[in-house]
């Protein structure tokens, strides 16, 4: 394997790792945002404030 091929493989591996790290971060943010919405609906159902649930 040539040096160029190895460099391209390393670059591709690095790009893939960065993509999955970004994807994981975005999924965690989405989950957090959904939890906030769920708290809002739960508080409304029981007629209490969101702070009371926390």
KEMAR-346684 format. One record per residue (C-alpha): residue number from 1; residue in three letters; x negated, y negated, z negated. Coordinates in nm, 2 decimals, decimal comma, padded with zeros to 4 digits, always signed. Each point is the difference from the previous one (the first is absolute). Layout:
KEMAR-346684
@num = NUM&residuo = Ala&px = X&py = Y&pz = Z
...
//
This chain:
KEMAR-346684
@num = 1&residuo = Unk&px = +00,00&py = +00,00&pz = +00,00
@num = 2&residuo = Unk&px = -00,14&py = -00,33&pz = +00,10
@num = 3&residuo = Unk&px = -00,04&py = -00,30&pz = -00,23
@num = 4&residuo = Unk&px = +00,27&py = -00,18&pz = +00,19
@num = 5&residuo = Unk&px = +00,25&py = +00,28&pz = -00,04
@num = 6&residuo = Unk&px = -00,07&py = +00,02&pz = -00,37
@num = 7&residuo = Unk&px = +00,04&py = -00,37&pz = -00,04
@num = 8&residuo = Unk&px = +00,34&py = +00,02&pz = +00,18
@num = 9&residuo = Unk&px = +00,11&py = +00,28&pz = -00,22
@num = 10&residuo = Unk&px = -00,10&py = -00,19&pz = -00,31
@num = 11&residuo = Unk&px = +00,18&py = -00,31&pz = +00,12
@num = 12&residuo = Unk&px = +00,32&py = +00,21&pz = +00,08
@num = 13&residuo = Unk&px = -00,02&py = +00,16&pz = -00,35
@num = 14&residuo = Unk&px = -00,04&py = -00,34&pz = -00,16
@num = 15&residuo = Unk&px = +00,30&py = -00,15&pz = +00,20
@num = 16&residuo = Unk&px = +00,22&py = +00,30&pz = -00,10
@num = 17&residuo = Unk&px = -00,09&py = -00,04&pz = -00,36
@num = 18&residuo = Unk&px = +00,08&py = -00,37&pz = +00,01
@num = 19&residuo = Unk&px = +00,33&py = +00,07&pz = +00,16
@num = 20&residuo = Unk&px = +00,11&py = +00,25&pz = -00,25
@num = 21&residuo = Unk&px = -00,11&py = -00,22&pz = -00,29
@num = 22&residuo = Unk&px = +00,21&py = -00,29&pz = +00,15
@num = 23&residuo = Unk&px = +00,29&py = +00,24&pz = +00,05
@num = 24&residuo = Unk&px = -00,02&py = +00,12&pz = -00,36
@num = 25&residuo = Unk&px = -00,01&py = -00,36&pz = -00,13
@num = 26&residuo = Unk&px = +00,31&py = -00,10&pz = +00,21
@num = 27&residuo = Unk&px = +00,19&py = +00,31&pz = -00,12
@num = 28&residuo = Unk&px = -00,07&py = -00,09&pz = -00,36
@num = 29&residuo = Unk&px = +00,12&py = -00,36&pz = +00,06
@num = 30&residuo = Unk&px = +00,31&py = +00,13&pz = +00,16
@num = 31&residuo = Unk&px = +00,07&py = +00,23&pz = -00,29
@num = 32&residuo = Unk&px = -00,04&py = -00,28&pz = -00,24
@num = 33&residuo = Unk&px = +00,23&py = -00,23&pz = +00,19
@num = 34&residuo = Unk&px = +00,27&py = +00,28&pz = +00,02
@num = 35&residuo = Unk&px = -00,03&py = +00,05&pz = -00,38
@num = 36&residuo = Unk&px = +00,07&py = -00,37&pz = -00,05
@num = 37&residuo = Unk&px = +00,32&py = +00,03&pz = +00,22
@num = 38&residuo = Unk&px = +00,11&py = +00,31&pz = -00,19
@num = 39&residuo = Unk&px = -00,05&py = -00,19&pz = -00,33
@num = 40&residuo = Unk&px = +00,22&py = -00,28&pz = +00,13
@num = 41&residuo = Unk&px = +00,28&py = +00,23&pz = +00,10
@num = 42&residuo = Unk&px = -00,02&py = +00,19&pz = -00,33
@num = 43&residuo = Unk&px = +00,01&py = -00,32&pz = -00,20
@num = 44&residuo = Unk&px = +00,30&py = -00,12&pz = +00,20
@num = 45&residuo = Unk&px = +00,18&py = +00,34&pz = -00,06
@num = 46&residuo = Unk&px = -00,05&py = -00,02&pz = -00,37
@num = 47&residuo = Unk&px = +00,06&py = -00,38&pz = -00,01
@num = 48&residuo = Unk&px = -00,34&py = -00,07&pz = -00,16
@num = 49&residuo = Unk&px = -00,30&py = -00,20&pz = +00,11
@num = 50&residuo = Unk&px = -00,29&py = +00,16&pz = +00,17
@num = 51&residuo = Unk&px = -00,22&py = -00,11&pz = -00,29
@num = 52&residuo = Unk&px = +00,22&py = +00,21&pz = -00,24
@num = 53&residuo = Unk&px = -00,09&py = +00,31&pz = +00,21
@num = 54&residuo = Unk&px = -00,37&py = -00,06&pz = -00,03
//
